[in-house]
Amino acid sequence: MHYINHLSKDKKLNKLLEGKSHKLVKRKNICIYLCASIMSQQLSTKVADVIYQRFLNLYNGEAPTAQQILDTASETLRSIGLSNAKVSYVKNVAQFELEQGMDFKKLNKMDNEAVITYLTQIKGVGRWTVEMLLMFALGREDIFSIDDLGIQNAMINLYKLDRTDKKKFRESLLKISNRWSPYRTYACLHLWRWKDNAPNVKSKK
């Protein structure tokens, strides 16, 4: 609840807080988190969960190592319901883990922008994906995902914004979100919950 007092200063956002708090969880296996995140993109939560379970079943129900993922034939990964692009992106993540490393301790020492710069080197991993990772795997409290459609739509409704002029719209989003710092992640969580459009990110261990 430590962030509620700060965010409640924003009278419009305060309406969404309703005394309910969110807790951020840290995930130690960043490689698997990222693979699961890629698998779930553009899918409903239900379908994503089925595919992720099939993925684990390839490895006796356990989270595989990066080497195991690379050793798995692309045809096998396609057979669980992954597109060609997703197969190559998942393998890119595993390759990066082996060559550069992305363990929790390593990333935890980096600031937010450094993590984004580091992980978006991987083909198939964009800024939004890493922002979700910062929130839902590294447990960073001050992330604002400006390009997330759920966040944008919630803020349009709450603050009566107009997205016609893209530049002006983004400036408004940033200006409002700066008031929430250093707890912007929690503001995002409440906005998602308000509109019931939380991002489909994997909270797998």
N, C-alpha and C positions, 0 to 999 in steps of 0.2 A: 504493500500500500504506500510505500515511501514516495511514489511519484504522484499520487492523487492530488495532494495539496498544490503542487506546482502546476499540473495540467488544469486544475479546476479554476485557475485564474482566467483561462479562456472561457468566457461565459457560454459560448455556443458548444464548445467541446464538453464542458462540464455536464451538459444535459445527457451526454452519452455515458458518462462515467458510472453513474448510479451506484456509487459505492462498491462496484465490483472491480476486483483487481486481476491482473494477469501476472503470471510468473514465467520468466524466461528459463528455458532448459538448455543445458549445454550437451552437445553430442560429441563423443570422442572420435568416432570413426568418420572423419571428414570425406574420405574417398568414397565410401558407401553412401553417405548422405548426398554427395554430389551426383553420383550415378543414379540414385533413386529419384532425385530432383529432375534430372534429364528425362528419365523414363516417364515421369508423371505429367510432363508438359503437354498442354492441349488435350488432356484426358480428364474425365470425371474422376472424383476421388475413388469411387467404387471400382472402375476399370483399372485405375492406377494401382490400387491395392492388390488386385488379382494378378496383374503383370509382375509386380514386385515379389509376390509370394512365389510365382512360377520361377522367377529369377533365383530366389533363395533355394528353391527345390532342386535347382541344377547342382547345388553344392550341399546336398543333404540337409537343407533347411538352415544352414549357417551362412553368415556374411562371408563372402569370399575375400581372399587377398587380391591385391592388384595383379599379381602374377597369375593367379587362377583365372581372373577375368580375361587377361591377354591370351592365356592358353585355350580359352573357350572358342570354338569355331564360330565364325560370324553367322553361319547358317543356324547353329544352335540358338544363338541369341535372337535371331529373327523368328525362330519357331515359337518363342514365348509371347510374340506379339509386338516386337519392336520393329520400327521402320529401319531401312538401311542407314538413314542419317543418324538415328539414335544409337544404333549399334556402333557406328564409327565414333560418335561423341563419347559414349561410355568407355570405349577402348582408349580414346584420347585421354580421358581422366585417369585411367589406370596407368597408362604410359607416363603421364606427368607425375603421378604419385611415385613411380619407381625411379624416374630420372631426376626430378626436382624435389619431391617430398611435399606433403601438405598435412603433416600430422598436427594435431590440435595445439601442441606446445609451440611449434614453429609459427603457426598463424596467430596464436594468441599474443605473441610479442609484437606483431605488426599493428599499425593503426588501420582504421577502416579503409582509407583510400589505397593504402599499400596492399591490403588483402585483395581489393578489387583489381588493382593493376596486375598483381601476381597471378591470380586465378583466371582472369579473362584472356590470358595468353593461350589458354586451352581452347582449341577450335570447338565451338558448340556450347561454350560457357559465356553467357553475356552478363552485363552489369546487374540486371534484375536478379538473375539466379544467385549471384554472389551476395547481393543485398539480402536476399532471403536467408542465405547461409549465415551471414553475419548476425541476423536476428535469431534464427531458429537452431543454429548449430553452435555458434560462438557466443550467443547470449549477449550481444552488444545492445546497450540500452538507447543509443542515440542515432538510430538509422531512420532516414526518411526516404522511402522509395518513390521518387517523383513520377516515374513512368508506369507505376502500377495502376491499371485501369480502375480497380476496385477503390483504391485510395482517391483517385481523381474524381470518380463519380460521387463518392461519399462527400468529398469536400465541395463539389459543385452544389450538391443538395443542402449541405449544412451552412455554407458561407455564401450561397447564391452567386456563384462564380459563372463566368461565361467563357467557354473555351474557343470562341470564334477567332480571337487574336492569340495565336499560340504562344508568342513571346510574352505577351502581357499575362496570359493565363499561368505560364510557368513561374513568372515573377511573383504573382499572387500566391501560388502554392508555396514557394520558398519563403516568402515574407511571413505567411501564417505559420508555417512549420517551424520557423526560427524561434517563435514564441515558446514552443514546446521543449526546445533544447534545455537540458541534456537528456530528455526522456522521450525523444521522438518515436522510438520503437513502440512504446506503450500506446502513444496516440494512434499510431497505425493499427495496432491490434484492436483498439476500441472502434476505430472507423470501419475496419473490416467486419467486426462483429455486428455493428449497428446495421450495416447493409447486408449482413449475412453472405458476404462474398470473400471469405478468407482465401488466400492463395492456396493452391493445391501443392503444398510442399510436404515432403516426407519427414516425419518425425521419427524415423527409424534409428535404432541404436547402431 
